[in-house]
Each structure stands twice: as C-alpha cells, then as structure tokens.
Amino acid sequence: MKKALIILAAAFALSGCLSTKQETKNEAKMVGMANPFFSFKSLEEAQKKAGFDFYILDVFEDYTVQVYRTIPKQLLEGIYDSESGDEIRIRKAPGKNDPSGDYNIYTEKSSQTIHGCEVIFYANENKCGKVVWQMGAYTCSVTSRDRMSLSKALRTATKIIEMNKDR
C-alpha cells in the first residue's frame, strides 16, 4: 500500500512537471505580432517610408501632432493630442477599405459631398467618432477618442480634402 501511494504521488508530480513543460513550450510559440508601424517626427519622412503622400497639418485647431506613423505601402497616419486630452488619428491607406481601425457601433450615420468626395460621418448623440472618405485610389479617415462635434468633424475633413485634392 505504501509503495502504491509513493508511485501514485510520483505519477502526479511527473504529470504536473510534464504539463508545465508543455505550457512553457506553448507560451514560447505564442509570441505577439511585431509592431508593423514606423514612427517619425516629420511628415516628409513618414511619406517617404509609406511610399505615398498625405498632407496634414502639424497643428489643427487645439490639436498638435505627436507622431507620424506608417506601415510601408499600407497606411500613413498622424496622431494628434489636444490640451483637453482628446486624441485624433488621421489616416490614409490605398484601396477602398476603411483604414480607421475604429470598430465601435454608431447609431447615427450621415454623409456630405466635399470637393467631389462623399464623406461619411459616424456619430452617437451628435458626437462624431469617425469620418471616412475616398480620394482617388485611397481611403482616408479621422477618428476621435473622445468624440468631436459634427461641425468640427466637417471642418477637419474639409481641411484635409482641400490640402490633398490637387495632388
């Protein structure tokens, strides 16, 4: 009986070790995806790395750009912060897909044509979280973490379209 208990205890101990070794092997395989973004202080450097142009302001209303980021040939963005703590991301990507990365559910959707671009505004309770439009072979977006007024979203989209329409 004593031998049986010792063998049983050893079997449990070994099974625990084997399980831990297997988990460690699996954890080593579960390394996260590498960050695909390259960050830049200047828009010109970001455009060069992206492989396409996108003209946006360093400062817009009460927002100041903190960083320009790109995924080469896939995305170019400016990340802005305001003194109130809001964050706006302005993005451009080749193709017709929404580049915003914003998958929130919005109860309000409206559109307006600005310089020939159909601009779609996504909002909740008249606070806009996302704006998306196409310009030629590219799609652009503006997202606001804290939501902005629809008039501010319209001004932002209009300014970006005007800066890029003849390019």
C-alpha positions as CSV (number, residue, x, y, z in Angstrom):
1,M,0.0,0.0,0.0
2,K,2.9,2.3,0.9
3,K,4.6,1.6,-2.4
4,A,1.3,2.3,-4.3
5,L,0.9,5.7,-2.6
6,I,4.6,6.6,-3.4
7,I,4.1,5.5,-7.1
8,L,0.8,7.4,-7.3
9,A,2.4,10.6,-5.7
10,A,5.3,10.3,-8.2
11,A,3.0,10.0,-11.1
12,F,1.1,13.1,-10.0
13,A,4.3,15.0,-9.6
14,L,5.6,14.0,-13.0
15,S,2.3,14.8,-14.7
16,G,2.5,18.3,-13.2
17,C,6.0,18.7,-14.5
18,L,5.1,17.5,-17.9
19,S,2.1,19.8,-18.0
20,T,4.3,22.8,-17.0
21,K,6.9,21.9,-19.6
22,Q,4.2,21.7,-22.3
23,E,2.7,25.0,-21.3
24,T,6.1,26.6,-21.4
25,K,6.6,25.3,-25.0
26,N,3.2,26.7,-26.0
27,E,3.9,30.0,-24.4
28,A,7.2,30.3,-26.3
29,K,5.2,29.8,-29.5
30,M,2.7,32.5,-28.6
31,V,4.9,35.5,-29.1
32,G,2.9,38.6,-30.1
33,M,2.9,40.0,-33.6
34,A,5.7,42.5,-34.2
35,N,4.7,46.2,-34.3
36,P,4.3,47.0,-38.0
37,F,4.5,50.8,-37.5
38,F,7.4,53.0,-38.1
39,S,7.3,56.3,-36.2
40,F,8.6,59.7,-37.4
41,K,8.7,63.3,-36.1
42,S,8.4,64.7,-39.6
43,L,5.6,64.1,-42.2
44,E,8.1,64.1,-45.0
45,E,10.0,61.1,-43.5
46,A,6.7,59.3,-42.9
47,Q,5.6,59.9,-46.5
48,K,8.8,58.6,-47.9
49,K,8.6,55.4,-45.8
50,A,4.9,55.0,-46.7
51,G,5.5,55.3,-50.4
52,F,2.7,57.8,-50.9
53,D,1.9,61.4,-50.0
54,F,-0.6,62.7,-47.5
55,Y,-0.7,66.3,-46.5
56,I,-2.0,67.1,-43.0
57,L,-1.2,69.9,-40.6
58,D,1.2,69.8,-37.7
59,V,-1.4,71.8,-35.7
60,F,-5.2,71.8,-36.3
61,E,-7.4,73.9,-34.0
62,D,-6.4,72.9,-30.5
63,Y,-4.7,69.6,-31.6
64,T,-1.0,69.2,-32.1
65,V,0.6,66.2,-33.9
66,Q,2.5,64.0,-31.6
67,V,3.8,61.5,-34.1
68,Y,3.5,60.4,-37.7
69,R,3.4,56.7,-38.2
70,T,3.4,54.4,-41.3
71,I,3.1,50.8,-42.4
72,P,5.1,50.9,-45.7
73,K,2.8,50.9,-48.7
74,Q,-0.3,50.3,-46.5
75,L,-1.0,53.2,-44.1
76,L,0.1,56.7,-43.1
77,E,-1.3,58.4,-40.0
78,G,-0.9,61.5,-37.9
79,I,-1.7,61.1,-34.2
80,Y,-2.8,64.4,-32.6
81,D,-3.4,65.3,-28.9
82,S,-5.4,68.2,-27.5
83,E,-4.9,70.1,-24.2
84,S,-8.2,68.6,-23.1
85,G,-6.8,65.1,-23.5
86,D,-8.6,64.0,-26.7
87,E,-6.7,62.1,-29.3
88,I,-7.4,62.3,-33.1
89,R,-6.0,59.9,-35.7
90,I,-5.9,61.0,-39.3
91,R,-5.2,58.1,-41.7
92,K,-4.8,57.4,-45.4
93,A,-4.4,54.0,-47.0
94,P,-4.5,52.6,-50.5
95,G,-7.8,50.9,-51.6
96,K,-11.4,51.3,-50.7
97,N,-11.4,49.8,-47.2
98,D,-12.0,51.9,-44.1
99,P,-8.4,52.4,-42.6
100,S,-9.6,53.9,-39.3
101,G,-9.3,50.8,-37.1
102,D,-12.4,52.0,-35.3
103,Y,-14.9,49.2,-34.9
104,N,-17.3,50.9,-32.5
105,I,-21.0,50.8,-33.1
106,Y,-22.5,54.1,-34.1
107,T,-26.2,54.9,-34.1
108,E,-26.0,57.9,-36.5
109,K,-24.6,57.9,-40.0
110,S,-24.7,60.8,-42.3
111,S,-22.9,61.9,-45.5
112,Q,-21.9,65.1,-47.3
113,T,-20.1,65.7,-50.5
114,I,-17.0,67.8,-50.1
115,H,-15.0,68.8,-53.2
116,G,-16.3,65.7,-55.0
117,C,-15.6,63.3,-52.1
118,E,-18.5,61.5,-50.4
119,V,-17.7,62.0,-46.7
120,I,-19.4,59.7,-44.2
121,F,-19.8,60.7,-40.6
122,Y,-20.4,58.2,-37.8
123,A,-21.8,59.5,-34.5
124,N,-23.6,58.8,-31.3
125,E,-25.8,61.5,-29.8
126,N,-24.4,64.1,-32.3
127,K,-20.8,63.4,-31.2
128,C,-18.7,62.2,-34.1
129,G,-16.3,59.3,-33.5
130,K,-15.3,58.5,-37.1
131,V,-15.2,60.1,-40.5
132,V,-14.3,58.2,-43.7
133,W,-14.0,59.2,-47.4
134,Q,-12.3,58.1,-50.6
135,M,-9.8,60.2,-52.6
136,G,-8.8,58.6,-55.9
137,A,-7.2,55.2,-55.2
138,Y,-7.0,55.9,-51.4
139,T,-9.4,56.0,-48.4
140,C,-8.9,58.4,-45.6
141,S,-10.3,58.6,-42.0
142,V,-10.4,60.7,-38.9
143,T,-11.2,59.2,-35.5
144,S,-11.7,61.0,-32.2
145,R,-11.3,59.1,-29.0
146,D,-13.5,61.4,-27.0
147,R,-15.8,62.2,-30.0
148,M,-16.0,65.7,-31.6
149,S,-18.8,67.8,-32.7
150,L,-20.1,67.2,-36.2
151,S,-19.1,70.7,-37.2
152,K,-15.5,70.1,-36.0
153,A,-15.5,66.7,-37.9
154,L,-16.7,68.5,-41.0
155,R,-14.0,71.2,-40.7
156,T,-11.3,68.6,-40.2
157,A,-12.4,66.5,-43.2
158,T,-12.8,69.6,-45.4
159,K,-9.3,70.9,-44.5
160,I,-7.7,67.6,-45.3
161,I,-9.5,67.2,-48.6
162,E,-8.6,70.7,-49.6
163,M,-4.9,70.1,-48.8
164,N,-4.9,66.9,-50.8
165,K,-7.4,67.5,-53.7
166,D,-4.9,68.7,-56.3
167,R,-2.2,66.1,-55.5
